Amino acid sequence: MRESITTIIITCLMLWTVVAAITTIVTYLLYVIFEIGSDQLSTVSFMCAMSGAGCLM
């Protein structure tokens, strides 16, 4: 049972890392192309962090 829980957590962390990387790249591209303000940038970062925290819960 413990192994399956560990596997789920590791998979979750890997997916979170991939999503965070993609989100960061996309956000940076949007920032460069459309010159989005830092408020929107921090909102996206916060949403990404919250989705990762929700995954761990």
Rosetta constraint file for C-alpha pairs under 8 A:
AtomPair CA 1 CA 5 HARMONIC 6.53 0.50
AtomPair CA 2 CA 6 HARMONIC 6.23 0.50
AtomPair CA 3 CA 7 HARMONIC 6.12 0.50
AtomPair CA 4 CA 8 HARMONIC 6.19 0.50
AtomPair CA 5 CA 9 HARMONIC 6.26 0.50
AtomPair CA 6 CA 10 HARMONIC 6.11 0.50
AtomPair CA 7 CA 11 HARMONIC 6.00 0.50
AtomPair CA 8 CA 12 HARMONIC 5.97 0.50
AtomPair CA 9 CA 13 HARMONIC 6.13 0.50
AtomPair CA 9 CA 56 HARMONIC 6.98 0.50
AtomPair CA 10 CA 14 HARMONIC 6.15 0.50
AtomPair CA 11 CA 15 HARMONIC 6.14 0.50
AtomPair CA 12 CA 16 HARMONIC 6.04 0.50
AtomPair CA 12 CA 55 HARMONIC 6.65 0.50
AtomPair CA 12 CA 56 HARMONIC 7.25 0.50
AtomPair CA 13 CA 17 HARMONIC 6.06 0.50
AtomPair CA 13 CA 52 HARMONIC 7.71 0.50
AtomPair CA 13 CA 56 HARMONIC 7.88 0.50
AtomPair CA 14 CA 18 HARMONIC 6.26 0.50
AtomPair CA 15 CA 19 HARMONIC 6.09 0.50
AtomPair CA 16 CA 20 HARMONIC 5.92 0.50
AtomPair CA 16 CA 52 HARMONIC 5.65 0.50
AtomPair CA 17 CA 21 HARMONIC 6.11 0.50
AtomPair CA 18 CA 22 HARMONIC 6.20 0.50
AtomPair CA 19 CA 23 HARMONIC 5.93 0.50
AtomPair CA 19 CA 48 HARMONIC 7.95 0.50
AtomPair CA 20 CA 24 HARMONIC 6.00 0.50
AtomPair CA 20 CA 48 HARMONIC 6.32 0.50
AtomPair CA 20 CA 49 HARMONIC 7.97 0.50
AtomPair CA 21 CA 25 HARMONIC 6.23 0.50
AtomPair CA 22 CA 26 HARMONIC 6.06 0.50
AtomPair CA 23 CA 27 HARMONIC 5.87 0.50
AtomPair CA 23 CA 44 HARMONIC 7.96 0.50
AtomPair CA 23 CA 48 HARMONIC 7.52 0.50
AtomPair CA 24 CA 28 HARMONIC 6.03 0.50
AtomPair CA 24 CA 45 HARMONIC 7.68 0.50
AtomPair CA 25 CA 29 HARMONIC 6.18 0.50
AtomPair CA 26 CA 30 HARMONIC 6.14 0.50
AtomPair CA 27 CA 31 HARMONIC 6.00 0.50
AtomPair CA 27 CA 41 HARMONIC 6.87 0.50
AtomPair CA 27 CA 44 HARMONIC 7.62 0.50
AtomPair CA 28 CA 32 HARMONIC 6.15 0.50
AtomPair CA 29 CA 33 HARMONIC 5.99 0.50
AtomPair CA 30 CA 34 HARMONIC 5.56 0.50
AtomPair CA 30 CA 35 HARMONIC 7.02 0.50
AtomPair CA 30 CA 36 HARMONIC 6.84 0.50
AtomPair CA 31 CA 35 HARMONIC 4.62 0.50
AtomPair CA 31 CA 36 HARMONIC 4.77 0.50
AtomPair CA 31 CA 37 HARMONIC 7.43 0.50
AtomPair CA 31 CA 41 HARMONIC 7.77 0.50
AtomPair CA 32 CA 36 HARMONIC 7.64 0.50
AtomPair CA 36 CA 40 HARMONIC 6.76 0.50
AtomPair CA 36 CA 41 HARMONIC 7.28 0.50
AtomPair CA 37 CA 41 HARMONIC 6.62 0.50
AtomPair CA 38 CA 42 HARMONIC 6.07 0.50
AtomPair CA 39 CA 43 HARMONIC 6.24 0.50
AtomPair CA 40 CA 44 HARMONIC 6.29 0.50
AtomPair CA 41 CA 45 HARMONIC 6.38 0.50
AtomPair CA 42 CA 46 HARMONIC 6.01 0.50
AtomPair CA 43 CA 47 HARMONIC 6.16 0.50
AtomPair CA 44 CA 48 HARMONIC 6.14 0.50
AtomPair CA 45 CA 49 HARMONIC 6.18 0.50
AtomPair CA 46 CA 50 HARMONIC 6.08 0.50
AtomPair CA 47 CA 51 HARMONIC 6.15 0.50
AtomPair CA 48 CA 52 HARMONIC 6.39 0.50
AtomPair CA 49 CA 53 HARMONIC 6.23 0.50
AtomPair CA 50 CA 54 HARMONIC 5.98 0.50
AtomPair CA 51 CA 55 HARMONIC 6.15 0.50
AtomPair CA 52 CA 56 HARMONIC 6.47 0.50
AtomPair CA 53 CA 57 HARMONIC 6.40 0.50
